[in-house]
Amino acid sequence: MTYERWLELKNKTKSQFKVLQEGEQTLESGPGSREFIEFLGPSGKTRLELVKKPVILDKKIHYSKRIGSSASVEYVYDEKEQTLTLHIYTWDEVKQTWQELKSSSLIG
């Protein structure tokens, strides 16, 4: 997905459905951010999420063969290029949590 396509999808969602919340958050697990929009759709409360992360160029593992020593992983990120991933969630009223829709359930 391109960022332009994400903007089109977000604008189309805003024009067709009632938007409950939208915003941007930083990722807890590393560099990057997440843009989201929550709305009331035909299947209930739905959340679209675009995760933006920098491309990983290299992965370096630092370790020692001594007993009791630990290993660490160092990632080298590209400063210019990003990966964009779209996630779609629906609200589960019973569990009171967001359930991710898999792409196989969207087709067919």
N, C-alpha and C positions, 0 to 999 in steps of 0.2 A: 504494500500500500504506500502511496505517496502522500505527502503532507497536504497537497492540494486536494486530493481525493478525500482525505479526512475532513477538510474544511467544507467540502461539498456535502458530505454525509451529515455533518453537524448542522449545517444551515438547513438542509432538507428536513432533518429531524425537528428542528426548532419551528419550522413552518407547518409541519403536519401534526405534531403532538404537543401535549402540555409538558413543558420542561419543569422538573422538580428541583434540580440542582445541577450546576456545572462548575468546573474549576480545574486546577492543576496542582499536583503534589510532587514532591521529590521522592525518589525511590529510597527505601531504607536499606536495600541490599547492595547498593553500589551507586556509581554515577548514573545519572539519567533522571527522567521525569515521566509523569503519567498525567495525561489529559483525560477528563471524563465528562460525560453528560448523562444524567438520569432523567427518564421521562416515563409517562404513562402511555404505553403502547397497547396494541390489540391483545397481547398476551399478558398484560399486567405491567408491573413496575419493571423497567428494563434499564440496563446501564451499558453504555458503549465506552470503551477505554482504549486509548492509544498510548502504548508504552514506547518511549523514545530512549534508546541506549546508544552510547558510542560503540563503534565497531572495535572488537578486540583484535589487536595486531599480533600480540605475542603473550605467551603464558610462561612465566619463569617459576620453577619450583626450587626453593632453598631448603636443604635438609642436611643432616649430619648422620653418620652411621653409629654415633655413640648411643649407648643405652640411655633412655630417658629424654633424649632430645626431641624437639618437635620440628615439624615441617611447616613452611609457610608458602603461600602462592602469591605471586606478584603479577598483575595484569598490566599490559601496555595498551593504552587506548588511542584510537585515532581522534585527533582534535576536531576534524572537519566532518567526517562521515558518521551517520547514525543509522541504526536499524529501527524500523517502525513496525510494531506488531499490534494488530487490532484484536481485542477481546470483547466478547458479548456475554453479559450476565443477566439472569432473571432473578427476581426476588422470590424466595421460598417462604411463604407465610408460616408454614408449620415449623421449620427449623430457624426462622428469622435470620437467614444468611443469604448471601449472593451465591447462586449456582451458575457456573460457567457453562455456556452452550458449546458443545463440540461441533466442528464443521460437518461431521457426518450426520448430525441431527438436523442441520439446516438444508441439506440436499435431499430432495425426494419427497 
